[in-house]
Amino acid sequence: MRVVTSLDQYRRDAERRRGGMRRRPTFYFDLASPYTYLAAERADRMFSGLEWRPASSDVLQCPPLLDEAERATITRRAGLLGLPIVWPMGPAEPVVGATRVASLAGERGLGAAFVLAASRLVFCGGFDIDEPEILAEAAAAAGIDLGDMLHAAGDVSRDGPIEDAGRMLLAAGADRLPALRLGRMLFCGEDRLCEAFAARASA
């Protein structure tokens, strides 16, 4: 009888046995979207070894909608999930600097920590994540040095890969973010996380 001495090793072995789902699952997100906030913590718990990648909502032609009707829908959904929600002041806008820092965090294996911290600051605290002081808080929570954060926030070369991720998702049939990719399968929307988890468990 095999003795399991390491949960992480067991999971890695299970991944290798999953054929088409051998690759790491990837979570594509937009930090400006409240749906990312609704999904991020559950995605982090459900999927081990998750890769976190920012993607462009503009390329997908699905910018976050924050009119009163949409806010009411999201508030109800947050209540069902047991999550607090505090709306930032002003209209929804792209958070370019924070998204660039998110790409750095993903490269360093710190994507979960950064996205969770950033989305909590925005949708639990109502803060503007692109404000340097607020962005510094999220970066510090993820273990990202202030100098590295500032450099990444101003690094326009990061915009291309973020837009490319959006184009790749669009070509694969995505219509919204967040999206979770499992091998060849793509699940779009925070409400499909459980479906994605079930698909992976049965693979």
trRosetta pair geometry for C-beta under 8 A, 3 or more apart (Angstrom, degrees):
i j d omega theta_ij theta_ji phi_ij phi_ji
4 7 7.4 60 157 -82 117 47
4 9 7.8 179 -159 79 77 101
4 10 5.1 22 -148 -76 120 128
5 9 7.2 12 71 46 76 139
6 9 3.7 69 83 11 115 110
6 10 6.5 -178 93 -13 59 81
7 10 5.5 -53 -148 35 33 115
7 11 6.4 33 153 -19 66 104
8 11 5.8 -55 -151 35 31 110
8 12 6.4 32 151 -19 65 104
8 48 7.7 -168 -122 -179 67 141
9 12 5.6 -51 -147 35 35 112
9 13 6.3 36 153 -19 66 104
10 13 5.8 -55 -151 36 30 111
10 14 6.3 31 151 -20 64 106
11 14 5.5 -52 -147 36 33 113
11 15 6.4 41 152 -25 64 101
11 48 5.1 -27 -177 83 156 155
11 49 7.2 172 134 -16 127 118
12 15 5.5 -48 -152 29 33 116
12 16 6.8 33 151 -19 63 101
12 49 8.0 110 -88 -56 74 147
13 16 5.8 -54 -155 32 35 111
13 17 6.7 28 150 -16 65 107
14 17 5.7 -61 -153 37 36 109
14 18 6.6 44 150 -39 66 105
15 18 5.7 -54 -155 16 33 118
15 21 7.4 -111 -148 115 67 84
15 22 6.1 97 160 -145 80 51
15 49 7.3 -10 -78 42 150 157
16 22 6.5 44 -122 -132 36 99
18 21 4.2 -56 139 67 125 97
18 22 5.8 174 74 -71 86 55
18 183 8.0 -141 129 -50 108 133
18 200 7.6 1 -150 -161 149 73
18 203 4.8 50 -156 117 101 117
19 22 6.4 -109 125 -40 10 99
19 203 7.1 -141 49 168 94 104
20 183 4.2 85 148 -175 78 157
20 184 6.0 -51 -178 7 118 103
20 203 7.0 -119 61 -157 91 127
21 25 7.6 1 -168 -69 98 87
21 182 5.3 -9 -126 172 106 94
21 183 4.3 -92 -92 -31 51 123
21 185 7.9 -21 -90 25 98 110
21 200 6.0 157 -165 -128 159 79
21 203 4.8 46 7 138 139 168
22 183 7.0 78 25 -93 57 106
23 26 8.0 -23 133 -25 110 101
23 183 5.9 139 38 -92 100 58
24 49 5.2 -117 -131 138 102 106
24 50 7.1 148 172 -129 100 21
24 51 4.9 92 119 -23 127 110
25 47 4.8 -76 65 -171 146 141
25 49 7.2 110 32 92 82 83
25 50 5.4 -38 83 -115 98 73
25 51 7.0 -178 93 23 44 81
25 180 6.2 6 177 -177 111 97
25 181 6.6 168 -158 82 62 55
25 182 5.1 -15 -111 -94 98 75
25 196 7.8 107 -147 165 137 123
25 200 7.1 -32 -70 -94 135 145
26 50 7.3 136 -110 -169 23 69
26 51 4.4 -29 -108 72 76 107
26 52 7.8 177 -158 -76 64 16
26 53 5.8 0 -174 10 109 120
26 180 7.1 164 83 -154 48 51
26 181 4.5 -2 55 51 97 106
27 39 7.8 178 -158 130 121 120
27 40 7.8 112 158 -119 148 64
27 43 5.1 90 -106 166 145 150
27 47 7.5 159 -50 63 112 144
27 50 5.4 24 -11 176 115 119
27 51 6.9 174 21 83 70 50
27 52 5.4 -19 67 -109 103 61
27 53 7.1 155 79 27 50 69
27 111 7.9 157 64 135 109 135
27 178 6.2 -1 -176 -178 86 126
27 179 7.8 162 -156 84 45 43
27 180 5.4 -14 -104 -104 67 81
28 53 5.3 -29 -102 79 69 93
28 54 7.5 84 -158 -161 64 12
28 55 4.2 16 -174 -8 110 132
28 165 6.1 179 -131 163 119 120
28 169 6.0 -169 117 -75 171 140
28 174 7.8 -32 77 -127 147 163
28 177 6.0 -99 118 -127 91 104
28 178 6.1 160 84 -159 57 70
28 179 4.6 -5 56 58 112 89
28 180 7.4 -162 21 -76 75 32
28 181 7.0 55 -15 -14 108 103
29 33 7.2 -144 -174 50 75 117
29 36 4.3 93 -163 -123 111 119
29 39 7.6 -161 -106 75 113 123
29 40 7.1 44 -113 -85 155 98
29 52 7.0 -23 16 -162 121 86
29 53 7.5 140 21 79 74 45
29 54 6.1 -57 73 -110 72 55
29 55 6.9 119 43 24 25 85
29 102 7.8 -111 80 174 108 149
29 115 6.4 67 77 -139 159 139
29 177 5.9 134 -135 174 31 116
29 178 4.5 -12 -99 -107 76 106
30 33 4.2 73 81 -6 103 114
30 36 5.8 -149 64 -42 53 133
30 54 7.0 89 -100 -155 41 82
30 55 6.7 -72 -62 70 79 68
30 56 7.6 70 -98 -145 107 17
30 57 4.5 18 -88 -41 157 114
30 64 6.7 -162 110 -47 134 106
30 99 7.6 -20 -146 -105 58 120
30 177 4.7 100 -5 96 102 147
30 178 7.3 -151 16 -76 69 66
31 36 6.2 -99 -107 84 28 163
31 54 6.8 -27 -22 -117 95 117
31 95 5.1 -80 90 61 115 130
31 98 5.2 -125 102 118 162 119
31 99 5.6 -153 16 -81 121 75
31 102 5.9 -162 -51 -46 127 150
31 115 7.0 -134 -99 -131 92 79
31 118 5.6 -35 -147 128 122 136
31 119 6.7 -134 -147 -74 72 81
31 122 7.3 138 166 -18 86 156
31 129 6.3 -106 151 84 126 159
32 57 7.3 -100 61 9 112 143
32 64 5.2 -142 121 1 95 141
32 92 5.9 111 166 -172 111 95
32 93 6.8 -126 -136 85 140 35
32 94 5.8 -103 -33 -122 154 33
32 95 4.9 166 -67 -3 95 99
32 99 8.0 -35 -22 -60 94 113
32 122 7.9 -145 -124 -160 38 160
33 36 4.7 101 77 -8 93 99
33 37 7.6 -159 107 1 59 81
33 57 6.6 141 -53 -72 122 145
33 64 4.4 -167 -101 -85 70 116
33 177 5.9 158 12 94 165 102
33 178 7.3 180 87 -41 138 74
34 37 5.2 -46 -159 34 51 117
34 38 6.4 52 145 -21 73 101
34 64 6.9 115 6 -152 75 127
34 66 7.6 112 -12 -96 120 100
34 74 5.0 50 104 -166 144 149
34 78 7.9 -64 168 -61 119 119
34 85 7.1 46 -154 -143 126 126
34 123 5.5 125 -125 -107 85 140
35 38 5.4 -48 -145 36 40 114
35 39 6.1 27 157 -12 68 111
35 64 7.7 -164 10 -115 96 98
35 74 7.4 -106 -66 -120 69 113
35 176 7.5 -3 84 159 168 113
35 177 6.9 144 84 108 123 61
35 178 6.0 -159 121 0 99 81
35 189 7.1 -73 -173 -148 140 56
35 190 4.7 -159 -174 -16 89 122
36 39 6.0 -68 -144 44 28 102
36 40 5.8 39 162 -47 69 106
36 115 7.0 -106 165 -172 115 113
36 119 5.7 -138 112 -103 96 134
36 177 6.9 -1 -66 137 96 100
36 178 5.2 112 -100 -51 69 113
36 190 7.7 -154 -79 -70 20 120
37 40 6.2 -39 -130 9 24 113
37 83 7.5 151 140 161 97 149
37 85 7.6 116 116 -113 142 95
37 119 3.9 177 -98 178 79 117
37 120 7.4 143 -137 -67 104 40
37 122 6.9 -130 -72 77 131 106
37 123 4.1 -3 -117 38 170 154
37 124 7.9 179 -159 -31 132 80
38 74 7.3 -131 -49 -157 136 90
38 77 6.2 1 -129 124 150 117
38 78 6.2 -113 -101 -89 103 75
38 81 6.1 132 -156 21 90 166
38 83 6.5 -172 -118 45 66 160
38 190 4.7 78 96 158 108 169
39 42 6.0 -82 -162 50 45 104
39 43 5.4 40 154 -27 86 114
39 178 4.9 -130 65 39 157 139
39 190 3.5 -133 -66 -120 108 103
39 193 6.0 166 -143 -56 96 134
40 43 5.8 -60 -145 36 27 110
40 44 6.3 26 159 -20 64 107
40 112 7.6 150 180 -145 97 67
40 115 5.2 -156 -139 129 138 113
40 116 5.6 -178 135 -87 129 67
40 119 5.5 148 10 31 152 159
40 178 7.7 149 -67 -49 68 161
41 44 5.7 -51 -148 34 33 113
41 45 6.5 27 155 -14 64 106
41 83 8.0 161 33 -99 135 124
41 116 6.2 88 -81 -120 79 107
42 45 5.8 -59 -149 40 33 107
42 46 5.9 25 158 -19 69 115
42 81 7.7 -88 -45 -154 130 125
42 190 7.8 102 50 -168 129 96
42 193 5.5 87 116 131 124 163
43 46 5.9 -61 -137 40 27 107
43 47 6.0 -25 -178 24 66 112
43 50 6.3 119 151 -140 95 166
43 178 7.5 -82 -49 126 152 154
43 180 6.6 -164 -126 -89 120 128
43 193 6.0 -113 -78 -129 77 129
44 47 7.5 -76 -124 52 13 76
44 50 6.6 -122 -110 37 49 145
44 112 4.8 107 -114 -146 120 123
44 116 6.7 -8 -32 -65 157 124
46 193 6.3 149 18 169 164 108
46 196 7.8 90 130 91 143 100
46 197 4.7 -84 -172 -95 128 124
47 50 4.4 87 103 -72 110 110
47 180 7.5 175 -31 -155 159 131
47 196 7.9 -31 -64 124 127 117
47 197 7.2 -128 -61 -99 86 84
47 200 7.2 87 -108 30 96 174
50 111 7.8 -117 109 83 89 124
50 112 6.8 93 73 -69 112 114
51 106 6.8 66 -178 -164 73 105
51 111 7.1 70 -174 28 41 158
52 102 7.3 -103 136 179 112 94
52 105 7.1 -31 88 107 129 100
52 106 4.6 -137 83 -104 81 100
52 111 2.6 174 53 151 131 142
52 112 6.0 -176 -42 -54 141 55
52 114 7.8 167 109 56 154 100
52 115 5.8 -142 -163 -18 145 138
53 103 7.5 39 -146 -115 60 73
53 106 5.6 104 -87 -152 52 163
53 111 7.5 -33 -48 -129 38 151
53 165 5.5 -169 146 -127 119 151
54 99 4.8 147 -177 -162 159 88
54 102 4.6 95 -47 99 126 127
54 103 5.5 -81 29 -63 116 82
54 106 7.3 -147 -6 -19 79 140
54 162 5.1 -19 104 -126 101 107
54 165 7.0 132 99 57 46 154
55 59 7.5 -95 167 51 85 122
55 60 7.4 58 134 -28 113 123
55 162 6.3 176 -121 -170 26 66
55 165 3.9 -118 -106 114 89 113
55 166 4.6 141 176 -68 90 69
55 169 5.8 49 -171 -6 156 141
55 177 6.1 -175 72 -98 111 137
55 179 7.5 -22 38 34 153 110
56 59 4.1 75 93 3 116 107
56 60 6.9 164 102 -3 67 84
56 162 5.4 103 -48 137 89 86
56 163 4.7 21 -16 -106 148 54
56 165 6.9 134 6 68 76 85
56 166 3.5 -65 55 -32 86 149
56 167 8.0 23 49 -27 117 68
57 60 5.5 -64 -153 47 40 108
57 62 5.3 -99 -166 80 89 71
57 63 5.1 115 124 -100 121 45
57 64 6.6 -3 170 -29 173 70
57 94 7.8 -164 45 -99 107 93
57 166 7.1 -118 -38 -115 15 128
57 177 5.6 -103 -91 20 90 129
58 61 7.2 29 -177 -79 35 39
58 63 6.1 30 -84 -72 64 97
58 94 7.2 -23 -36 -77 119 131
58 163 8.0 -37 70 -116 102 90
58 166 7.2 9 63 -166 61 168
59 163 5.5 136 -55 -155 137 72
59 166 3.1 111 62 125 134 134
59 167 5.5 -84 178 -57 141 64
59 169 8.0 108 101 54 115 100
59 170 6.1 -117 140 -30 94 134
60 166 5.3 -118 -33 -161 85 99
60 169 6.3 -28 -85 94 116 118
60 170 5.5 -162 -104 -75 65 97
60 174 6.1 -59 -125 110 124 104
60 175 6.9 141 -180 -157 108 23
60 176 6.8 149 147 -92 140 23
60 177 6.6 145 38 -28 162 98
62 175 6.4 112 -60 160 141 55
62 176 4.8 -146 172 -106 165 65
62 177 6.7 158 89 9 125 80
63 92 7.2 151 156 110 97 121
63 94 7.9 -76 -134 -62 108 86
64 92 4.4 -121 91 172 111 154
65 70 4.3 -174 114 -82 99 167
65 92 7.3 -150 -122 30 7 150
66 70 5.8 -116 -112 86 21 125
66 71 5.8 54 -164 -64 67 96
66 87 7.4 138 -165 -151 122 118
66 91 6.7 157 67 -155 121 55
66 92 4.2 136 0 -30 128 116
67 70 5.1 88 51 14 70 104
67 71 7.0 -134 96 -7 31 92
68 71 5.7 -55 -145 37 30 112
68 72 6.4 33 156 -22 64 105
69 72 5.8 -54 -152 33 30 112
69 73 6.6 31 151 -18 64 104
70 73 5.7 -53 -151 35 35 112
70 74 6.3 29 154 -15 67 107
71 74 5.8 -58 -146 41 31 108
71 75 6.0 35 155 -24 66 107
71 87 6.3 2 -140 -91 126 143
72 75 5.6 -52 -144 35 29 114
72 76 6.5 30 155 -18 62 103
73 76 5.9 -56 -154 35 29 109
73 77 6.4 27 150 -17 64 108
74 77 5.5 -54 -147 38 35 113
74 78 6.2 39 153 -22 67 103
74 85 6.9 175 130 -162 97 166
75 78 5.7 -50 -147 33 31 113
75 79 6.6 35 152 -21 61 103
75 85 5.8 -145 -114 69 68 140
76 79 5.6 -54 -154 33 33 115
76 80 6.6 34 150 -19 65 102
77 80 5.7 -52 -152 33 35 112
77 81 6.5 22 153 -8 66 109
77 191 7.9 -86 -143 -75 130 104
78 81 5.8 -65 -148 46 32 104
78 83 4.5 -93 -162 75 84 96
78 84 7.1 -11 161 134 125 7
78 85 4.3 4 165 -29 177 127
79 82 7.5 38 -175 -72 31 28
79 83 7.8 -97 -60 51 21 62
84 124 5.5 72 89 -127 108 87
85 123 5.5 -36 -138 172 76 95
85 124 7.2 -76 -112 -89 31 50
86 123 6.5 145 52 177 62 37
86 124 5.8 57 21 -178 105 20
86 125 6.1 -147 68 75 137 2
86 126 4.2 -78 131 -47 110 97
87 123 7.6 3 -96 -131 38 67
87 126 6.3 34 86 -113 29 95
88 122 5.8 -42 -49 -166 123 77
88 123 7.6 -64 -28 -82 90 52
88 126 5.0 154 -94 -162 48 58
88 127 6.8 -56 -108 67 103 16
88 128 6.2 111 -156 -76 132 62
89 126 6.8 60 -20 174 74 107
89 128 8.0 -55 52 -54 83 100
90 93 7.4 -26 130 -8 115 113
90 128 7.8 19 42 -87 132 115
94 99 7.3 -39 179 -15 90 140
95 98 4.1 -15 143 42 115 119
95 99 5.7 135 92 -28 75 90
95 128 8.0 178 -112 -177 111 69
95 129 5.2 23 -153 76 150 108
95 130 4.7 -154 -147 -52 83 106
96 99 5.8 -60 -148 34 26 111
96 100 6.6 26 156 -18 63 104
96 130 6.9 53 41 -117 63 131
96 159 7.5 -10 -155 -96 102 108
97 100 5.8 -56 -154 33 32 111
97 101 6.6 28 151 -15 66 104
97 130 5.0 115 43 -140 109 87
97 135 6.3 -41 118 -103 117 161
97 153 3.7 26 -162 -161 99 98
97 154 7.2 3 -119 -59 98 49
98 101 5.6 -54 -150 38 36 111
98 102 6.3 44 148 -26 66 102
98 118 5.9 133 -171 -147 124 139
98 129 4.4 35 -82 129 159 112
98 130 5.4 -103 -18 -80 105 67
98 135 5.5 -137 -89 -113 87 109
98 138 7.3 38 -137 64 106 154
98 153 7.3 15 -59 -117 33 98
99 102 5.3 -47 -149 30 35 118
99 103 6.9 39 150 -22 63 96
99 158 7.9 167 115 124 81 120
99 162 6.1 68 152 -131 119 156
100 103 5.7 -48 -156 27 36 111
100 104 6.9 36 147 -15 63 101
100 152 5.1 172 134 154 97 80
100 153 5.5 141 74 -118 122 31
100 154 7.7 -168 98 11 162 16
100 155 5.7 159 -175 57 135 86
100 158 4.3 111 -135 81 90 147
100 159 7.2 -38 -86 -62 102 67
100 162 7.7 -87 -86 -37 58 143
101 104 5.5 -50 -154 36 41 114
101 105 6.3 45 147 -22 68 103
101 114 6.8 -154 131 -168 96 141
101 135 6.4 141 2 -171 161 112
101 138 7.6 108 113 97 142 115
101 139 6.1 -80 -174 -85 140 107
101 144 7.0 126 -170 125 105 167
101 149 5.5 23 -123 -146 125 77
101 152 4.8 111 -97 104 59 126
101 153 5.4 -2 -50 -72 103 79
102 105 5.4 -50 -146 35 35 115
102 106 6.4 39 153 -21 64 102
102 111 6.9 62 -172 -135 75 80
102 114 5.8 177 -113 118 64 130
102 115 6.3 67 -133 -77 112 85
102 118 7.1 -70 -79 11 106 162
103 106 5.7 -49 -150 33 33 114
103 107 6.6 37 151 -21 62 103
103 152 7.3 -172 66 -170 87 118
103 158 4.9 162 64 -166 151 121
103 161 6.7 118 -145 85 141 121
103 162 6.2 -95 -69 -68 133 102
104 107 5.7 -54 -153 32 33 113
104 108 6.5 16 156 -6 66 111
104 144 6.9 91 113 -133 119 138
104 148 6.8 167 170 156 149 102
104 149 7.7 -170 74 -105 151 48
104 152 4.1 -58 -33 -120 146 153
104 158 7.5 -53 -44 -109 82 147
105 108 6.0 -70 -151 46 30 102
105 110 4.3 -96 -161 89 80 92
105 111 4.9 129 120 -90 96 46
105 113 7.2 -140 -167 66 125 83
105 114 3.7 -61 -133 3 167 153
105 115 7.4 178 101 -31 146 75
105 139 7.9 -139 -73 -121 114 69
105 142 5.5 -27 -128 160 124 156
105 144 6.3 -74 -89 -61 88 136
106 109 7.8 46 -174 -65 30 20
106 110 7.5 -98 -57 60 20 58
106 111 3.9 45 -94 -79 67 119
108 144 7.4 139 54 -96 156 94
110 113 5.1 -55 -171 46 77 114
110 114 5.5 73 130 -23 91 106
110 142 4.6 101 165 173 118 108
110 143 6.0 -135 -123 58 139 100
110 144 6.4 163 109 -57 160 97
111 114 6.0 -66 -146 41 27 105
111 115 5.9 17 165 -13 69 113
112 115 6.2 -61 -140 41 24 103
112 116 6.0 21 164 -16 64 113
113 116 6.1 -59 -144 39 23 109
113 117 6.3 19 160 -15 61 111
113 141 6.3 -165 166 125 95 82
113 142 3.9 139 110 -120 108 76
113 143 6.7 25 110 11 158 94
114 117 5.9 -60 -147 40 28 107
114 118 5.9 22 160 -16 67 112
114 138 6.0 74 -156 157 69 99
114 139 6.9 16 -121 -103 104 46
114 141 7.4 140 -104 82 45 92
114 142 3.8 4 -69 -74 76 157
114 144 6.8 35 -88 -17 119 131
115 118 5.8 -56 -138 41 28 108
115 119 5.9 21 165 -14 66 111
116 119 6.3 -58 -139 40 23 103
116 120 6.3 23 160 -19 60 110
117 120 6.0 -61 -150 36 26 110
117 121 6.5 26 155 -20 63 107
117 137 7.2 -158 165 125 118 78
117 138 4.2 152 114 -139 111 72
117 141 3.8 149 -109 83 151 144
117 142 5.9 -128 16 -43 139 89
118 121 5.8 -57 -152 34 31 111
118 122 6.4 22 155 -13 66 108
118 129 5.2 59 -163 -138 95 139
118 135 7.8 18 -113 -123 104 60
118 138 4.2 51 -76 -141 74 150
119 122 5.7 -56 -145 41 34 108
119 123 5.8 -16 173 22 72 112
120 123 7.0 -75 -125 57 21 75
120 124 4.5 -16 -168 20 67 128
120 125 6.9 58 140 -8 65 100
121 124 7.1 -18 -65 52 11 88
121 125 5.0 -36 -157 38 44 130
121 127 4.7 -50 163 52 90 126
121 129 5.9 116 92 -93 119 90
121 134 5.7 146 164 -173 141 104
121 137 6.4 130 -96 91 145 124
121 138 5.8 -98 0 -67 144 105
122 125 7.1 33 -9 54 7 84
122 126 7.4 40 -177 -112 35 11
122 127 6.1 -93 -92 65 41 70
122 128 7.7 55 -113 -114 83 18
122 129 5.0 -39 -68 -39 108 113
123 126 7.8 63 -120 -70 19 44
127 131 6.9 -99 173 34 96 126
127 134 4.6 175 155 -128 131 143
128 131 4.6 89 87 -21 100 105
128 134 6.2 146 78 32 56 156
129 134 5.6 -124 -122 120 35 121
129 135 5.9 89 171 -81 64 76
129 138 6.6 22 -147 -19 101 149
130 134 7.7 19 45 69 21 115
130 135 6.4 27 -133 -55 22 122
131 134 4.3 67 69 15 100 110
131 135 6.5 -179 79 -11 46 88
132 135 5.7 -58 -140 41 28 111
132 136 6.1 34 158 -25 64 106
132 150 7.8 28 -142 -104 109 91
132 153 7.9 132 -111 123 78 173
133 136 5.7 -51 -150 31 29 115
133 137 6.9 35 149 -23 60 100
134 137 5.6 -47 -157 26 37 115
134 138 6.9 32 149 -13 65 101
135 138 5.8 -54 -153 37 37 109
135 139 6.2 36 151 -18 68 107
135 149 6.6 158 138 170 101 124
135 153 6.5 66 154 -93 156 141
136 139 5.6 -54 -144 39 33 113
136 140 6.1 35 156 -22 66 106
136 146 5.9 18 -137 -120 106 95
136 149 6.3 135 -107 105 61 158
137 140 5.9 -54 -147 35 27 110
137 141 6.5 30 153 -21 62 106
138 141 5.7 -54 -151 33 32 113
138 142 6.6 19 154 -9 64 109
139 142 5.9 -67 -153 43 32 104
139 144 4.0 -84 -170 71 88 113
139 145 7.8 -57 154 65 118 19
139 146 6.9 122 103 -98 137 48
139 148 7.9 174 -170 82 131 89
139 149 3.9 -4 -128 -95 166 141
140 143 7.6 48 -174 -70 32 21
140 144 7.2 -92 -66 55 26 69
140 146 7.5 7 -71 -69 92 83
144 148 5.6 -121 -180 86 88 117
144 149 5.2 105 125 -66 116 97
145 148 4.3 83 66 10 94 107
145 149 6.8 -158 92 -11 46 85
146 149 5.5 -54 -147 34 32 115
146 150 6.4 30 157 -18 66 105
147 150 5.9 -53 -147 35 31 109
147 151 6.4 29 155 -17 64 107
148 151 5.8 -55 -147 38 31 111
148 152 6.2 28 157 -17 66 108
149 152 6.0 -59 -146 39 27 107
149 153 6.2 29 157 -24 65 108
150 153 5.8 -53 -144 32 29 113
150 154 6.8 7 162 0 61 109
151 154 6.5 -77 -157 47 27 96
151 155 6.1 40 150 -47 66 111
152 155 5.3 -51 -143 14 34 123
152 158 6.8 52 -165 -39 77 156
155 158 4.9 72 102 -11 101 108
156 159 5.5 -27 -171 0 60 118
157 160 6.6 -35 -172 14 49 110
158 161 6.4 -58 -164 41 50 104
158 162 6.4 48 146 -20 75 111
159 162 5.7 -64 -153 39 35 113
159 163 6.2 31 155 -16 71 107
160 163 5.9 -61 -149 39 29 106
160 164 6.1 33 153 -23 66 107
161 164 5.2 -50 -141 35 35 118
161 165 6.5 44 156 -26 65 97
162 165 5.8 -46 -154 26 31 113
162 166 7.1 32 146 -15 59 102
163 166 5.5 -52 -157 35 39 114
163 167 6.5 39 148 -19 69 103
164 167 5.5 -53 -147 37 36 111
164 168 6.3 39 153 -22 67 103
165 168 5.7 -51 -147 34 31 113
165 169 6.5 30 154 -17 63 106
166 169 5.8 -57 -149 37 31 109
166 170 6.3 34 153 -21 66 106
167 170 5.5 -52 -146 35 33 114
167 171 6.4 33 155 -18 65 105
168 171 5.8 -56 -150 37 30 110
168 172 6.4 22 152 -14 64 110
169 172 5.6 -62 -148 41 33 109
169 174 3.7 -24 164 25 96 147
169 177 7.8 42 144 -78 167 92
169 179 5.8 134 -141 50 131 159
169 186 7.3 154 -142 -155 78 144
170 173 7.9 97 179 -29 27 9
170 174 6.0 -75 -77 57 34 90
172 181 7.9 3 138 -106 167 118
172 186 5.2 110 139 -30 126 160
173 186 6.6 149 65 69 96 137
174 177 7.6 43 168 -68 128 66
174 179 5.1 -37 -127 -87 130 158
174 186 6.1 -94 -71 156 91 139
174 188 5.0 152 -141 -90 77 131
175 188 5.9 106 43 137 69 162
176 179 7.2 145 91 -61 54 96
176 188 5.1 115 58 167 79 112
176 189 5.5 43 85 -73 125 80
177 188 7.5 -67 -82 -152 29 87
178 188 7.9 -175 104 -151 40 52
178 189 7.4 109 63 -126 60 8
178 190 5.9 67 41 -70 103 78
179 186 6.0 2 178 -175 117 96
179 187 6.6 160 -160 82 65 47
179 188 4.6 -21 -106 -105 98 68
179 189 7.6 29 -91 -10 64 39
180 186 7.5 159 81 -155 44 50
180 187 4.8 -13 59 61 92 102
180 192 7.4 -158 32 97 109 99
180 193 6.6 92 -8 -109 149 69
180 196 4.9 26 89 -130 135 169
181 185 7.2 157 -156 87 53 51
181 186 5.2 -17 -104 -104 76 76
181 187 7.8 -172 -78 22 31 70
182 185 4.8 -13 67 65 90 102
182 186 7.9 -177 27 -78 64 32
182 187 7.3 27 4 -5 104 107
182 196 6.0 157 -21 -161 131 96
182 199 6.3 148 73 101 156 120
182 200 5.5 -124 -139 -77 149 100
182 203 7.9 -154 157 -42 127 152
183 203 8.0 146 1 -134 142 156
185 196 7.6 168 119 -125 119 82
185 199 6.2 -109 109 148 166 154
187 192 4.2 -159 178 124 105 125
187 193 7.2 139 124 -85 138 33
187 195 6.0 172 -133 86 135 105
187 196 4.1 -118 14 -69 162 112
187 199 7.7 -179 -56 20 130 142
188 192 6.5 55 63 28 34 147
189 192 4.9 85 72 0 90 104
190 193 6.1 -12 -171 -25 52 111
192 195 4.7 -49 -165 41 73 120
192 196 5.9 79 135 -26 83 97
193 196 5.6 -55 -150 36 34 112
193 197 6.3 35 152 -21 67 104
194 197 5.5 -50 -146 35 34 114
194 198 6.4 35 154 -19 65 104
195 198 5.8 -54 -149 36 30 110
195 199 6.4 32 152 -21 64 105
196 199 5.6 -53 -148 34 32 112
196 200 6.4 28 155 -16 65 106
197 200 5.9 -57 -150 37 30 108
197 201 6.2 30 154 -20 65 109
198 201 5.7 -55 -144 37 31 112
198 202 6.3 18 161 -10 65 111
199 202 6.2 -67 -147 42 26 102
199 203 6.6 42 152 -45 62 101
200 203 5.6 -41 -151 6 34 119
